[in-house]
Amino acid sequence: MIKTTGYAAHHAGAKLAPFEFEHRELGAHDILIEILYCGVCHSDVHQTRGEWGANIFPMVPGHEIVGSVSRVGAAVTRYKVGDFVGVGCMVDSCRECVSCHENLEQFCEEGFTATYNSLEREQGIPTRGGYANYIVVRDEFVLRIASNVDLARTAPLLCAGITTYSPMRQWNVGVGQKVAVIGLGGLGHMAVKLAAAFGAEVTLFTRSSAKQEDALRLGASKVVVSTDEAAMAAVQNQFDFILDTVSAPHDLNAHLRTLKRDGVMVMVGMSPDSMPVSPENLVMGRRILAGSLIGGIAETQEMLDFCGKHKITSDIELINIQDINHAYERMDKADVKYRFVINMGSLQTDKP
């Protein structure tokens, strides 16, 4: 077994603290990755607090991982020691079902193996995430990171990037389309950047007029304050595609009415509370309300390559692992622009 050090929540709601654990020894198709940076997703907060159920404690969070290859299994040919690589939300799947064969591992019929808070398929031991110095992952679920990118700013692409990229690719967002993004957080700011890179005209829906300057800097051409009824009425029947990144309750009907006929609104944020939808707002415009879940491994690699080509990275605040609990408190207040990323080199100073 491979001795590893990380930060874990030892029970639901506990502060994260140093934790020693073991990863499996490398199999033929495994890669040992030294973690350099790990993004902090709001789902890390929800899961360490036990808010989504089915939790395995102690829990080492983190699924926006960038690192370098330390060792490879005997059958690994795509990567070598020293390569920069990434790991996102999945570390395995059944690899046999229809979804897996169609490169849609996130919809694996047996359920994909999550990077943390899950059980390894073969050995049944808990998976531990990126708030650690090492991780062991099957080579099929490892992604190539270009050597010339900002590694820290690339880390959030492994979740926030693919979560917003995938639905835009699915619904062919591009030149000549009017696209709106609801919310300007970790997901929303990536959505604005990507939609603009696809060539769409981008509008941001936000509850705060203070977001206008940032939205325009990131690639939006217009900002609409969603609490302003007159402003919302002025953009009815305008948008081809809306990406809803908000994970708190909000008025879906008001946004649906801003879609053109045959327009699509895709949900990627998951509110803990239900939100009513009037059938009239779908039926009268033949509008579509849909959802999307991250992306498959091939599509995630496509996204990384696209972002590399277009020089797209996340806006981040780099922190040390010792500051993670304070970062969680700030995330509760939406006090981050737009993603915390942990410099995992800071872990060396801790002696659990």
Order of alpha helices (4+ residues) and beta strands (2+ residues): beta-beta-beta-alpha-beta-beta-beta-alpha-beta-beta-beta-alpha-alpha-beta-alpha-beta-alpha-beta-alpha-beta-alpha-beta-alpha-beta-alpha-beta-alpha-beta
